[in-house]
Amino acid sequence: MSQAKSKLHLVFGGRVSDPRTLEFTDLASLDIVGMFPDYESAEKAWRAAAQRTVDDAEMKYVVVHLHRMLDPGMPSPDQG
């Protein structure tokens, strides 16, 4: 039986120099929310973290698809 590959997602955030970019101003103070096994749980954690800082335009949280970095040949969800 073949086992599905893990699709790791990292959620983190921090202060950015410009809200339109991902240029974090202090990498040492990034808020690492956590690693998640699927996009749904990562998105839930991202929403919760982003909501806590909704009034601070210089704070930004992101979801990184680590599985795509670890296995660049892995198809994206829209490719099947």
C-alpha positions, -999 to +999 in steps of 0.1 A: +000+000+000+015+034-009+014+061+017+006+097+007+035+121+009+034+146+038+025+181+027+042+202+053+032+238+058+050+265+079+031+294+094+050+324+106+049+362+107+065+394+117+069+430+112+075+441+075+090+473+061+061+476+036+028+457+039+029+450+002+061+430+005+075+401+024+105+420+036+107+413+073+125+439+093+138+417+122+143+380+114+153+373+149+119+383+162+097+363+137+067+347+153+069+310+143+033+298+147+041+262+138+043+234+113+011+218+099+005+185+080-021+200+056-031+234+042-065+235+060-049+234+095-022+258+084-048+282+071-067+280+103-036+289+123-027+316+099-061+332+102-059+331+140-025+347+141-034+374+115-066+382+133-046+390+165-027+417+147-054+429+123-050+465+134-012+466+128-006+470+091+031+463+095+025+428+108+021+400+083+016+363+086+022+338+058+018+301+050+048+285+033+043+253+014+074+235+026+066+203+008+070+222-025+105+233-015+115+198-003+101+181-035+098+206-063+084+179-086+053+175-064+022+187-083+004+217-069-033+212-059-045+227-093-023+201-112-038+171-095 
